[in-house]
């Protein structure tokens, strides 16, 4: 199965960046720092979906095309 069918070609840099961030937190702060940083990154993901939901709902309400999420 080529990568284009599963979407890795769209998100490869995000996966790479996340791996580098996780590695650096583990190397310089240890497991305790990784556990303290996890809520921040989960909040970033939830915030992304919340903003995407807001724009989607606004586009339905206004019946106009807004930002694609």
mmCIF file as Biopython writes it, N, C-alpha, C and O atoms, coordinates in Angstrom:
data_model
#
loop_
_atom_site.group_PDB
_atom_site.id
_atom_site.type_symbol
_atom_site.label_atom_id
_atom_site.label_alt_id
_atom_site.label_comp_id
_atom_site.label_asym_id
_atom_site.label_entity_id
_atom_site.label_seq_id
_atom_site.pdbx_PDB_ins_code
_atom_site.Cartn_x
_atom_site.Cartn_y
_atom_site.Cartn_z
_atom_site.occupancy
_atom_site.B_iso_or_equiv
_atom_site.auth_seq_id
_atom_site.auth_asym_id
_atom_site.pdbx_PDB_model_num
ATOM 1   N N  . UNK A ? 1  ? 0.845   -1.175 0.000  1.0 0.0 1  A 1 
ATOM 2   C CA . UNK A ? 1  ? 0.000   0.000  0.000  1.0 0.0 1  A 1 
ATOM 3   C C  . UNK A ? 1  ? 0.895   1.244  0.000  1.0 0.0 1  A 1 
ATOM 4   O O  . UNK A ? 1  ? 1.711   1.418  0.906  1.0 0.0 1  A 1 
ATOM 5   N N  . UNK A ? 2  ? 0.749   2.100  -0.999 1.0 0.0 2  A 1 
ATOM 6   C CA . UNK A ? 2  ? 1.566   3.330  -1.032 1.0 0.0 2  A 1 
ATOM 7   C C  . UNK A ? 2  ? 1.215   4.266  0.111  1.0 0.0 2  A 1 
ATOM 8   O O  . UNK A ? 2  ? 0.102   4.242  0.635  1.0 0.0 2  A 1 
ATOM 9   N N  . UNK A ? 3  ? 2.186   5.094  0.489  1.0 0.0 3  A 1 
ATOM 10  C CA . UNK A ? 3  ? 1.963   6.021  1.592  1.0 0.0 3  A 1 
ATOM 11  C C  . UNK A ? 3  ? 0.841   7.004  1.317  1.0 0.0 3  A 1 
ATOM 12  O O  . UNK A ? 3  ? 0.167   7.435  2.253  1.0 0.0 3  A 1 
ATOM 13  N N  . UNK A ? 4  ? 0.620   7.370  0.071  1.0 0.0 4  A 1 
ATOM 14  C CA . UNK A ? 4  ? -0.406  8.368  -0.236 1.0 0.0 4  A 1 
ATOM 15  C C  . UNK A ? 4  ? -1.807  7.874  0.103  1.0 0.0 4  A 1 
ATOM 16  O O  . UNK A ? 4  ? -2.713  8.682  0.306  1.0 0.0 4  A 1 
ATOM 17  N N  . UNK A ? 5  ? -1.996  6.565  0.167  1.0 0.0 5  A 1 
ATOM 18  C CA . UNK A ? 5  ? -3.313  6.028  0.482  1.0 0.0 5  A 1 
ATOM 19  C C  . UNK A ? 5  ? -3.613  6.097  1.977  1.0 0.0 5  A 1 
ATOM 20  O O  . UNK A ? 5  ? -4.782  6.136  2.362  1.0 0.0 5  A 1 
ATOM 21  N N  . UNK A ? 6  ? -2.603  6.111  2.813  1.0 0.0 6  A 1 
ATOM 22  C CA . UNK A ? 6  ? -2.861  6.138  4.250  1.0 0.0 6  A 1 
ATOM 23  C C  . UNK A ? 6  ? -2.576  7.497  4.871  1.0 0.0 6  A 1 
ATOM 24  O O  . UNK A ? 6  ? -2.771  7.666  6.074  1.0 0.0 6  A 1 
ATOM 25  N N  . UNK A ? 7  ? -2.126  8.456  4.102  1.0 0.0 7  A 1 
ATOM 26  C CA . UNK A ? 7  ? -1.990  9.819  4.575  1.0 0.0 7  A 1 
ATOM 27  C C  . UNK A ? 7  ? -0.695  10.184 5.254  1.0 0.0 7  A 1 
ATOM 28  O O  . UNK A ? 7  ? -0.583  11.299 5.764  1.0 0.0 7  A 1 
ATOM 29  N N  . UNK A ? 8  ? 0.284   9.313  5.290  1.0 0.0 8  A 1 
ATOM 30  C CA . UNK A ? 8  ? 1.534   9.617  5.975  1.0 0.0 8  A 1 
ATOM 31  C C  . UNK A ? 8  ? 2.284   10.742 5.268  1.0 0.0 8  A 1 
ATOM 32  O O  . UNK A ? 8  ? 3.017   11.498 5.904  1.0 0.0 8  A 1 
ATOM 33  N N  . UNK A ? 9  ? 2.102   10.852 3.957  1.0 0.0 9  A 1 
ATOM 34  C CA . UNK A ? 9  ? 2.808   11.910 3.239  1.0 0.0 9  A 1 
ATOM 35  C C  . UNK A ? 9  ? 2.308   13.295 3.630  1.0 0.0 9  A 1 
ATOM 36  O O  . UNK A ? 9  ? 2.983   14.289 3.361  1.0 0.0 9  A 1 
ATOM 37  N N  . UNK A ? 10 ? 1.142   13.381 4.256  1.0 0.0 10 A 1 
ATOM 38  C CA . UNK A ? 10 ? 0.621   14.664 4.713  1.0 0.0 10 A 1 
ATOM 39  C C  . UNK A ? 10 ? 1.068   15.017 6.131  1.0 0.0 10 A 1 
ATOM 40  O O  . UNK A ? 10 ? 1.166   16.195 6.475  1.0 0.0 10 A 1 
ATOM 41  N N  . UNK A ? 11 ? 1.337   14.010 6.946  1.0 0.0 11 A 1 
ATOM 42  C CA . UNK A ? 11 ? 1.614   14.275 8.363  1.0 0.0 11 A 1 
ATOM 43  C C  . UNK A ? 11 ? 3.011   13.827 8.794  1.0 0.0 11 A 1 
ATOM 44  O O  . UNK A ? 11 ? 3.277   13.748 9.994  1.0 0.0 11 A 1 
ATOM 45  N N  . UNK A ? 12 ? 3.898   13.535 7.863  1.0 0.0 12 A 1 
ATOM 46  C CA . UNK A ? 12 ? 5.204   13.005 8.244  1.0 0.0 12 A 1 
ATOM 47  C C  . UNK A ? 12 ? 5.985   13.997 9.084  1.0 0.0 12 A 1 
ATOM 48  O O  . UNK A ? 12 ? 6.668   13.592 10.025 1.0 0.0 12 A 1 
ATOM 49  N N  . UNK A ? 13 ? 5.906   15.285 8.775  1.0 0.0 13 A 1 
ATOM 50  C CA . UNK A ? 13 ? 6.678   16.266 9.528  1.0 0.0 13 A 1 
ATOM 51  C C  . UNK A ? 13 ? 6.139   16.406 10.954 1.0 0.0 13 A 1 
ATOM 52  O O  . UNK A ? 13 ? 6.913   16.593 11.893 1.0 0.0 13 A 1 
ATOM 53  N N  . UNK A ? 14 ? 4.827   16.317 11.117 1.0 0.0 14 A 1 
ATOM 54  C CA . UNK A ? 14 ? 4.225   16.390 12.448 1.0 0.0 14 A 1 
ATOM 55  C C  . UNK A ? 14 ? 4.664   15.209 13.306 1.0 0.0 14 A 1 
ATOM 56  O O  . UNK A ? 14 ? 4.975   15.375 14.485 1.0 0.0 14 A 1 
ATOM 57  N N  . UNK A ? 15 ? 4.689   14.026 12.718 1.0 0.0 15 A 1 
ATOM 58  C CA . UNK A ? 15 ? 5.156   12.844 13.447 1.0 0.0 15 A 1 
ATOM 59  C C  . UNK A ? 15 ? 6.634   12.998 13.816 1.0 0.0 15 A 1 
ATOM 60  O O  . UNK A ? 15 ? 7.031   12.678 14.937 1.0 0.0 15 A 1 
ATOM 61  N N  . UNK A ? 16 ? 7.434   13.480 12.890 1.0 0.0 16 A 1 
ATOM 62  C CA . UNK A ? 16 ? 8.857   13.695 13.144 1.0 0.0 16 A 1 
ATOM 63  C C  . UNK A ? 16 ? 9.066   14.728 14.247 1.0 0.0 16 A 1 
ATOM 64  O O  . UNK A ? 16 ? 9.872   14.519 15.153 1.0 0.0 16 A 1 
ATOM 65  N N  . UNK A ? 17 ? 8.334   15.850 14.170 1.0 0.0 17 A 1 
ATOM 66  C CA . UNK A ? 17 ? 8.470   16.903 15.170 1.0 0.0 17 A 1 
ATOM 67  C C  . UNK A ? 17 ? 8.027   16.426 16.551 1.0 0.0 17 A 1 
ATOM 68  O O  . UNK A ? 17 ? 8.675   16.730 17.552 1.0 0.0 17 A 1 
ATOM 69  N N  . UNK A ? 18 ? 6.936   15.687 16.604 1.0 0.0 18 A 1 
ATOM 70  C CA . UNK A ? 18 ? 6.481   15.130 17.876 1.0 0.0 18 A 1 
ATOM 71  C C  . UNK A ? 18 ? 7.487   14.170 18.486 1.0 0.0 18 A 1 
ATOM 72  O O  . UNK A ? 18 ? 7.691   14.157 19.699 1.0 0.0 18 A 1 
ATOM 73  N N  . UNK A ? 19 ? 8.112   13.369 17.640 1.0 0.0 19 A 1 
ATOM 74  C CA . UNK A ? 19 ? 9.137   12.431 18.128 1.0 0.0 19 A 1 
ATOM 75  C C  . UNK A ? 19 ? 10.347  13.175 18.678 1.0 0.0 19 A 1 
ATOM 76  O O  . UNK A ? 19 ? 10.895  12.790 19.711 1.0 0.0 19 A 1 
ATOM 77  N N  . UNK A ? 20 ? 10.766  14.235 17.998 1.0 0.0 20 A 1 
ATOM 78  C CA . UNK A ? 20 ? 11.906  15.028 18.466 1.0 0.0 20 A 1 
ATOM 79  C C  . UNK A ? 20 ? 11.577  15.703 19.796 1.0 0.0 20 A 1 
ATOM 80  O O  . UNK A ? 20 ? 12.407  15.716 20.705 1.0 0.0 20 A 1 
ATOM 81  N N  . UNK A ? 21 ? 10.382  16.258 19.916 1.0 0.0 21 A 1 
ATOM 82  C CA . UNK A ? 21 ? 9.982   16.912 21.166 1.0 0.0 21 A 1 
ATOM 83  C C  . UNK A ? 21 ? 9.931   15.903 22.300 1.0 0.0 21 A 1 
ATOM 84  O O  . UNK A ? 21 ? 10.433  16.168 23.392 1.0 0.0 21 A 1 
ATOM 85  N N  . UNK A ? 22 ? 9.320   14.736 22.047 1.0 0.0 22 A 1 
ATOM 86  C CA . UNK A ? 22 ? 9.236   13.708 23.083 1.0 0.0 22 A 1 
ATOM 87  C C  . UNK A ? 22 ? 10.631  13.226 23.490 1.0 0.0 22 A 1 
ATOM 88  O O  . UNK A ? 22 ? 10.909  13.053 24.677 1.0 0.0 22 A 1 
ATOM 89  N N  . UNK A ? 23 ? 11.498  13.013 22.511 1.0 0.0 23 A 1 
ATOM 90  C CA . UNK A ? 23 ? 12.853  12.559 22.809 1.0 0.0 23 A 1 
ATOM 91  C C  . UNK A ? 23 ? 13.593  13.580 23.659 1.0 0.0 23 A 1 
ATOM 92  O O  . UNK A ? 23 ? 14.274  13.219 24.618 1.0 0.0 23 A 1 
ATOM 93  N N  . UNK A ? 24 ? 13.458  14.863 23.305 1.0 0.0 24 A 1 
ATOM 94  C CA . UNK A ? 24 ? 14.190  15.884 24.057 1.0 0.0 24 A 1 
ATOM 95  C C  . UNK A ? 24 ? 13.644  16.032 25.479 1.0 0.0 24 A 1 
ATOM 96  O O  . UNK A ? 24 ? 14.413  16.245 26.417 1.0 0.0 24 A 1 
ATOM 97  N N  . UNK A ? 25 ? 12.334  15.923 25.645 1.0 0.0 25 A 1 
ATOM 98  C CA . UNK A ? 25 ? 11.769  15.985 27.008 1.0 0.0 25 A 1 
ATOM 99  C C  . UNK A ? 25 ? 12.268  14.805 27.832 1.0 0.0 25 A 1 
ATOM 100 O O  . UNK A ? 25 ? 12.655  14.972 28.989 1.0 0.0 25 A 1 
ATOM 101 N N  . UNK A ? 26 ? 12.260  13.620 27.243 1.0 0.0 26 A 1 
ATOM 102 C CA . UNK A ? 26 ? 12.745  12.442 27.975 1.0 0.0 26 A 1 
ATOM 103 C C  . UNK A ? 26 ? 14.241  12.534 28.280 1.0 0.0 26 A 1 
ATOM 104 O O  . UNK A ? 26 ? 14.674  12.158 29.368 1.0 0.0 26 A 1 
ATOM 105 N N  . UNK A ? 27 ? 15.020  13.026 27.338 1.0 0.0 27 A 1 
ATOM 106 C CA . UNK A ? 27 ? 16.468  13.092 27.544 1.0 0.0 27 A 1 
ATOM 107 C C  . UNK A ? 27 ? 16.843  14.115 28.609 1.0 0.0 27 A 1 
ATOM 108 O O  . UNK A ? 27 ? 17.678  13.835 29.469 1.0 0.0 27 A 1 
ATOM 109 N N  . UNK A ? 28 ? 16.240  15.286 28.560 1.0 0.0 28 A 1 
ATOM 110 C CA . UNK A ? 28 ? 16.650  16.358 29.459 1.0 0.0 28 A 1 
ATOM 111 C C  . UNK A ? 28 ? 15.829  16.453 30.738 1.0 0.0 28 A 1 
ATOM 112 O O  . UNK A ? 28 ? 16.295  17.022 31.725 1.0 0.0 28 A 1 
ATOM 113 N N  . UNK A ? 29 ? 14.608  15.905 30.739 1.0 0.0 29 A 1 
ATOM 114 C CA . UNK A ? 29 ? 13.775  16.013 31.923 1.0 0.0 29 A 1 
ATOM 115 C C  . UNK A ? 29 ? 13.374  14.698 32.547 1.0 0.0 29 A 1 
ATOM 116 O O  . UNK A ? 29 ? 12.975  14.655 33.711 1.0 0.0 29 A 1 
ATOM 117 N N  . UNK A ? 30 ? 13.476  13.624 31.786 1.0 0.0 30 A 1 
ATOM 118 C CA . UNK A ? 30 ? 13.126  12.310 32.288 1.0 0.0 30 A 1 
ATOM 119 C C  . UNK A ? 30 ? 11.631  12.033 32.186 1.0 0.0 30 A 1 
ATOM 120 O O  . UNK A ? 30 ? 10.861  12.819 31.634 1.0 0.0 30 A 1 
ATOM 121 N N  . UNK A ? 31 ? 11.259  10.899 32.733 1.0 0.0 31 A 1 
ATOM 122 C CA . UNK A ? 31 ? 9.871   10.447 32.673 1.0 0.0 31 A 1 
ATOM 123 C C  . UNK A ? 31 ? 8.942   11.370 33.450 1.0 0.0 31 A 1 
ATOM 124 O O  . UNK A ? 31 ? 7.794   11.574 33.054 1.0 0.0 31 A 1 
ATOM 125 N N  . UNK A ? 32 ? 9.427   11.926 34.544 1.0 0.0 32 A 1 
ATOM 126 C CA . UNK A ? 32 ? 8.600   12.836 35.343 1.0 0.0 32 A 1 
ATOM 127 C C  . UNK A ? 32 ? 8.235   14.089 34.539 1.0 0.0 32 A 1 
ATOM 128 O O  . UNK A ? 32 ? 7.097   14.555 34.604 1.0 0.0 32 A 1 
ATOM 129 N N  . UNK A ? 33 ? 9.176   14.624 33.795 1.0 0.0 33 A 1 
ATOM 130 C CA . UNK A ? 33 ? 8.907   15.807 32.963 1.0 0.0 33 A 1 
ATOM 131 C C  . UNK A ? 33 ? 7.950   15.470 31.831 1.0 0.0 33 A 1 
ATOM 132 O O  . UNK A ? 33 ? 7.102   16.286 31.469 1.0 0.0 33 A 1 
ATOM 133 N N  . UNK A ? 34 ? 8.079   14.270 31.268 1.0 0.0 34 A 1 
ATOM 134 C CA . UNK A ? 34 ? 7.168   13.857 30.199 1.0 0.0 34 A 1 
ATOM 135 C C  . UNK A ? 34 ? 5.735   13.756 30.723 1.0 0.0 34 A 1 
ATOM 136 O O  . UNK A ? 34 ? 4.790   14.173 30.053 1.0 0.0 34 A 1 
ATOM 137 N N  . UNK A ? 35 ? 5.586   13.210 31.906 1.0 0.0 35 A 1 
ATOM 138 C CA . UNK A ? 35 ? 4.237   13.108 32.503 1.0 0.0 35 A 1 
ATOM 139 C C  . UNK A ? 35 ? 3.675   14.472 32.860 1.0 0.0 35 A 1 
ATOM 140 O O  . UNK A ? 35 ? 2.463   14.673 32.788 1.0 0.0 35 A 1 
ATOM 141 N N  . UNK A ? 36 ? 4.532   15.417 33.245 1.0 0.0 36 A 1 
ATOM 142 C CA . UNK A ? 36 ? 4.048   16.778 33.539 1.0 0.0 36 A 1 
ATOM 143 C C  . UNK A ? 36 ? 3.699   17.530 32.267 1.0 0.0 36 A 1 
ATOM 144 O O  . UNK A ? 36 ? 2.817   18.389 32.288 1.0 0.0 36 A 1 
ATOM 145 N N  . UNK A ? 37 ? 4.370   17.229 31.157 1.0 0.0 37 A 1 
ATOM 146 C CA . UNK A ? 37 ? 4.124   17.923 29.887 1.0 0.0 37 A 1 
ATOM 147 C C  . UNK A ? 37 ? 2.938   17.346 29.119 1.0 0.0 37 A 1 
ATOM 148 O O  . UNK A ? 37 ? 2.377   18.028 28.262 1.0 0.0 37 A 1 
ATOM 149 N N  . UNK A ? 38 ? 2.552   16.130 29.400 1.0 0.0 38 A 1 
ATOM 150 C CA . UNK A ? 38 ? 1.481   15.475 28.648 1.0 0.0 38 A 1 
ATOM 151 C C  . UNK A ? 38 ? 0.160   16.246 28.652 1.0 0.0 38 A 1 
ATOM 152 O O  . UNK A ? 38 ? -0.452  16.360 27.591 1.0 0.0 38 A 1 
ATOM 153 N N  . UNK A ? 39 ? -0.319  16.784 29.783 1.0 0.0 39 A 1 
ATOM 154 C CA . UNK A ? 39 ? -1.580  17.541 29.737 1.0 0.0 39 A 1 
ATOM 155 C C  . UNK A ? 39 ? -1.528  18.750 28.802 1.0 0.0 39 A 1 
ATOM 156 O O  . UNK A ? 39 ? -2.537  19.093 28.185 1.0 0.0 39 A 1 
ATOM 157 N N  . UNK A ? 40 ? -0.377  19.395 28.690 1.0 0.0 40 A 1 
ATOM 158 C CA . UNK A ? 40 ? -0.254  20.520 27.769 1.0 0.0 40 A 1 
ATOM 159 C C  . UNK A ? 40 ? -0.489  20.074 26.332 1.0 0.0 40 A 1 
ATOM 160 O O  . UNK A ? 40 ? -1.245  20.713 25.601 1.0 0.0 40 A 1 
ATOM 161 N N  . UNK A ? 41 ? 0.152   18.985 25.923 1.0 0.0 41 A 1 
ATOM 162 C CA . UNK A ? 41 ? 0.018   18.527 24.546 1.0 0.0 41 A 1 
ATOM 163 C C  . UNK A ? 41 ? -1.375  17.966 24.266 1.0 0.0 41 A 1 
ATOM 164 O O  . UNK A ? 41 ? -1.882  18.111 23.154 1.0 0.0 41 A 1 
ATOM 165 N N  . UNK A ? 42 ? -1.992  17.338 25.241 1.0 0.0 42 A 1 
ATOM 166 C CA . UNK A ? 42 ? -3.375  16.893 25.068 1.0 0.0 42 A 1 
ATOM 167 C C  . UNK A ? 42 ? -4.286  18.103 24.932 1.0 0.0 42 A 1 
ATOM 168 O O  . UNK A ? 42 ? -5.238  18.072 24.152 1.0 0.0 42 A 1 
ATOM 169 N N  . UNK A ? 43 ? -4.011  19.166 25.676 1.0 0.0 43 A 1 
ATOM 170 C CA . UNK A ? 43 ? -4.782  20.402 25.546 1.0 0.0 43 A 1 
ATOM 171 C C  . UNK A ? 43 ? -4.636  21.044 24.183 1.0 0.0 43 A 1 
ATOM 172 O O  . UNK A ? 43 ? -5.596  21.607 23.656 1.0 0.0 43 A 1 
ATOM 173 N N  . UNK A ? 44 ? -3.450  20.968 23.607 1.0 0.0 44 A 1 
ATOM 174 C CA . UNK A ? 44 ? -3.242  21.506 22.261 1.0 0.0 44 A 1 
ATOM 175 C C  . UNK A ? 44 ? -4.095  20.739 21.247 1.0 0.0 44 A 1 
ATOM 176 O O  . UNK A ? 44 ? -4.694  21.341 20.356 1.0 0.0 44 A 1 
ATOM 177 N N  . UNK A ? 45 ? -4.148  19.421 21.382 1.0 0.0 45 A 1 
ATOM 178 C CA . UNK A ? 45 ? -4.948  18.597 20.468 1.0 0.0 45 A 1 
ATOM 179 C C  . UNK A ? 45 ? -6.433  18.894 20.644 1.0 0.0 45 A 1 
ATOM 180 O O  . UNK A ? 45 ? -7.148  19.056 19.654 1.0 0.0 45 A 1 
ATOM 181 N N  . UNK A ? 46 ? -6.908  18.968 21.883 1.0 0.0 46 A 1 
ATOM 182 C CA . UNK A ? 46 ? -8.322  19.265 22.134 1.0 0.0 46 A 1 
ATOM 183 C C  . UNK A ? 46 ? -8.669  20.670 21.652 1.0 0.0 46 A 1 
ATOM 184 O O  . UNK A ? 46 ? -9.754  20.885 21.111 1.0 0.0 46 A 1 
ATOM 185 N N  . UNK A ? 47 ? -7.775  21.618 21.839 1.0 0.0 47 A 1 
ATOM 186 C CA . UNK A ? 47 ? -8.005  22.972 21.357 1.0 0.0 47 A 1 
ATOM 187 C C  . UNK A ? 47 ? -8.116  23.035 19.850 1.0 0.0 47 A 1 
ATOM 188 O O  . UNK A ? 47 ? -8.935  23.782 19.315 1.0 0.0 47 A 1 
ATOM 189 N N  . UNK A ? 48 ? -7.293  22.254 19.156 1.0 0.0 48 A 1 
ATOM 190 C CA . UNK A ? 48 ? -7.367  22.201 17.692 1.0 0.0 48 A 1 
ATOM 191 C C  . UNK A ? 48 ? -8.733  21.710 17.233 1.0 0.0 48 A 1 
ATOM 192 O O  . UNK A ? 48 ? -9.319  22.268 16.306 1.0 0.0 48 A 1 
ATOM 193 N N  . UNK A ? 49 ? -9.236  20.670 17.879 1.0 0.0 49 A 1 
ATOM 194 C CA . UNK A ? 49 ? -10.554 20.159 17.514 1.0 0.0 49 A 1 
ATOM 195 C C  . UNK A ? 49 ? -11.667 21.117 17.913 1.0 0.0 49 A 1 
ATOM 196 O O  . UNK A ? 49 ? -12.666 21.226 17.202 1.0 0.0 49 A 1 
ATOM 197 N N  . UNK A ? 50 ? -11.516 21.805 19.022 1.0 0.0 50 A 1 
ATOM 198 C CA . UNK A ? 50 ? -12.536 22.773 19.443 1.0 0.0 50 A 1 
ATOM 199 C C  . UNK A ? 50 ? -12.632 23.927 18.453 1.0 0.0 50 A 1 
ATOM 200 O O  . UNK A ? 50 ? -13.736 24.337 18.097 1.0 0.0 50 A 1 
ATOM 201 N N  . UNK A ? 51 ? -11.512 24.452 18.007 1.0 0.0 51 A 1 
ATOM 202 C CA . UNK A ? 51 ? -11.524 25.537 17.026 1.0 0.0 51 A 1 
ATOM 203 C C  . UNK A ? 51 ? -12.072 25.048 15.693 1.0 0.0 51 A 1 
ATOM 204 O O  . UNK A ? 51 ? -12.827 25.763 15.034 1.0 0.0 51 A 1 
ATOM 205 N N  . UNK A ? 52 ? -11.703 23.845 15.292 1.0 0.0 52 A 1 
ATOM 206 C CA . UNK A ? 52 ? -12.253 23.276 14.059 1.0 0.0 52 A 1 
ATOM 207 C C  . UNK A ? 52 ? -13.755 23.098 14.134 1.0 0.0 52 A 1 
ATOM 208 O O  . UNK A ? 52 ? -14.465 23.348 13.160 1.0 0.0 52 A 1 
ATOM 209 N N  . UNK A ? 53 ? -14.245 22.661 15.298 1.0 0.0 53 A 1 
ATOM 210 C CA . UNK A ? 53 ? -15.692 22.522 15.490 1.0 0.0 53 A 1 
ATOM 211 C C  . UNK A ? 53 ? -16.380 23.876 15.456 1.0 0.0 53 A 1 
ATOM 212 O O  . UNK A ? 53 ? -17.473 24.004 14.905 1.0 0.0 53 A 1 
ATOM 213 N N  . UNK A ? 54 ? -15.753 24.881 16.037 1.0 0.0 54 A 1 
ATOM 214 C CA . UNK A ? 54 ? -16.315 26.229 16.008 1.0 0.0 54 A 1 
ATOM 215 C C  . UNK A ? 54 ? -16.474 26.728 14.583 1.0 0.0 54 A 1 
ATOM 216 O O  . UNK A ? 54 ? -17.536 27.234 14.222 1.0 0.0 54 A 1 
ATOM 217 N N  . UNK A ? 55 ? -15.430 26.594 13.762 1.0 0.0 55 A 1 
ATOM 218 C CA . UNK A ? 55 ? -15.502 27.065 12.379 1.0 0.0 55 A 1 
ATOM 219 C C  . UNK A ? 55 ? -16.524 26.269 11.577 1.0 0.0 55 A 1 
ATOM 220 O O  . UNK A ? 55 ? -17.216 26.830 10.728 1.0 0.0 55 A 1 
ATOM 221 N N  . UNK A ? 56 ? -16.623 24.970 11.837 1.0 0.0 56 A 1 
ATOM 222 C CA . UNK A ? 56 ? -17.615 24.152 11.134 1.0 0.0 56 A 1 
ATOM 223 C C  . UNK A ? 56 ? -19.026 24.568 11.512 1.0 0.0 56 A 1 
ATOM 224 O O  . UNK A ? 56 ? -19.891 24.686 10.644 1.0 0.0 56 A 1 
ATOM 225 N N  . UNK A ? 57 ? -19.267 24.791 12.796 1.0 0.0 57 A 1 
ATOM 226 C CA . UNK A ? 57 ? -20.593 25.220 13.238 1.0 0.0 57 A 1 
ATOM 227 C C  . UNK A ? 57 ? -20.927 26.603 12.691 1.0 0.0 57 A 1 
ATOM 228 O O  . UNK A ? 57 ? -22.063 26.850 12.288 1.0 0.0 57 A 1 
ATOM 229 N N  . UNK A ? 58 ? -19.959 27.498 12.674 1.0 0.0 58 A 1 
ATOM 230 C CA . UNK A ? 58 ? -20.191 28.842 12.142 1.0 0.0 58 A 1 
ATOM 231 C C  . UNK A ? 58 ? -20.509 28.798 10.648 1.0 0.0 58 A 1 
ATOM 232 O O  . UNK A ? 58 ? -21.333 29.575 10.166 1.0 0.0 58 A 1 
ATOM 233 N N  . UNK A ? 59 ? -19.865 27.901 9.921  1.0 0.0 59 A 1 
ATOM 234 C CA . UNK A ? 59 ? -20.159 27.804 8.490  1.0 0.0 59 A 1 
ATOM 235 C C  . UNK A ? 59 ? -21.562 27.261 8.249  1.0 0.0 59 A 1 
ATOM 236 O O  . UNK A ? 59 ? -22.210 27.642 7.274  1.0 0.0 59 A 1 
ATOM 237 N N  . UNK A ? 60 ? -22.043 26.374 9.125  1.0 0.0 60 A 1 
ATOM 238 C CA . UNK A ? 60 ? -23.422 25.878 8.998  1.0 0.0 60 A 1 
ATOM 239 C C  . UNK A ? 60 ? -24.408 26.976 9.346  1.0 0.0 60 A 1 
ATOM 240 O O  . UNK A ? 60 ? -25.410 27.150 8.651  1.0 0.0 60 A 1 
ATOM 241 N N  . UNK A ? 61 ? -24.142 27.718 10.405 1.0 0.0 61 A 1 
ATOM 242 C CA . UNK A ? 61 ? -25.043 28.785 10.827 1.0 0.0 61 A 1 
ATOM 243 C C  . UNK A ? 61 ? -25.132 29.885 9.778  1.0 0.0 61 A 1 
ATOM 244 O O  . UNK A ? 61 ? -26.229 30.326 9.435  1.0 0.0 61 A 1 
ATOM 245 N N  . UNK A ? 62 ? -23.990 30.331 9.265  1.0 0.0 62 A 1 
ATOM 246 C CA . UNK A ? 62 ? -23.968 31.423 8.292  1.0 0.0 62 A 1 
ATOM 247 C C  . UNK A ? 62 ? -24.190 30.949 6.857  1.0 0.0 62 A 1 
ATOM 248 O O  . UNK A ? 62 ? -24.352 31.769 5.954  1.0 0.0 62 A 1 
ATOM 249 N N  . UNK A ? 63 ? -24.198 29.652 6.643  1.0 0.0 63 A 1 
ATOM 250 C CA . UNK A ? 63 ? -24.347 29.041 5.323  1.0 0.0 63 A 1 
ATOM 251 C C  . UNK A ? 63 ? -23.334 29.603 4.330  1.0 0.0 63 A 1 
ATOM 252 O O  . UNK A ? 63 ? -23.655 29.905 3.180  1.0 0.0 63 A 1 
ATOM 253 N N  . UNK A ? 64 ? -22.105 29.730 4.813  1.0 0.0 64 A 1 
ATOM 254 C CA . UNK A ? 64 ? -20.982 30.188 3.989  1.0 0.0 64 A 1 
ATOM 255 C C  . UNK A ? 64 ? -19.827 29.229 4.202  1.0 0.0 64 A 1 
ATOM 256 O O  . UNK A ? 64 ? -19.710 28.598 5.252  1.0 0.0 64 A 1 
ATOM 257 N N  . UNK A ? 65 ? -18.997 29.130 3.214  1.0 0.0 65 A 1 
ATOM 258 C CA . UNK A ? 65 ? -17.813 28.270 3.337  1.0 0.0 65 A 1 
ATOM 259 C C  . UNK A ? 65 ? -16.780 28.997 4.186  1.0 0.0 65 A 1 
ATOM 260 O O  . UNK A ? 65 ? -16.381 30.124 3.890  1.0 0.0 65 A 1 
ATOM 261 N N  . UNK A ? 66 ? -16.362 28.324 5.244  1.0 0.0 66 A 1 
ATOM 262 C CA . UNK A ? 66 ? -15.342 28.881 6.134  1.0 0.0 66 A 1 
ATOM 263 C C  . UNK A ? 66 ? -14.063 28.075 5.957  1.0 0.0 66 A 1 
ATOM 264 O O  . UNK A ? 66 ? -13.880 27.415 4.934  1.0 0.0 66 A 1 
ATOM 265 N N  . UNK A ? 67 ? -13.199 28.124 6.921  1.0 0.0 67 A 1 
ATOM 266 C CA . UNK A ? 67 ? -11.947 27.400 6.872  1.0 0.0 67 A 1 
ATOM 267 C C  . UNK A ? 67 ? -12.193 25.898 6.892  1.0 0.0 67 A 1 
ATOM 268 O O  . UNK A ? 67 ? -13.077 25.414 7.598  1.0 0.0 67 A 1 
ATOM 269 N N  . UNK A ? 68 ? -11.414 25.172 6.121  1.0 0.0 68 A 1 
ATOM 270 C CA . UNK A ? 68 ? -11.525 23.704 6.099  1.0 0.0 68 A 1 
ATOM 271 C C  . UNK A ? 68 ? -10.774 23.147 7.295  1.0 0.0 68 A 1 
ATOM 272 O O  . UNK A ? 68 ? -9.677  23.602 7.619  1.0 0.0 68 A 1 
ATOM 273 N N  . UNK A ? 69 ? -11.353 22.188 7.929  1.0 0.0 69 A 1 
ATOM 274 C CA . UNK A ? 69 ? -10.736 21.567 9.096  1.0 0.0 69 A 1 
ATOM 275 C C  . UNK A ? 69 ? -10.457 20.127 8.794  1.0 0.0 69 A 1 
ATOM 276 O O  . UNK A ? 69 ? -9.934  19.408 9.645  1.0 0.0 69 A 1 
#
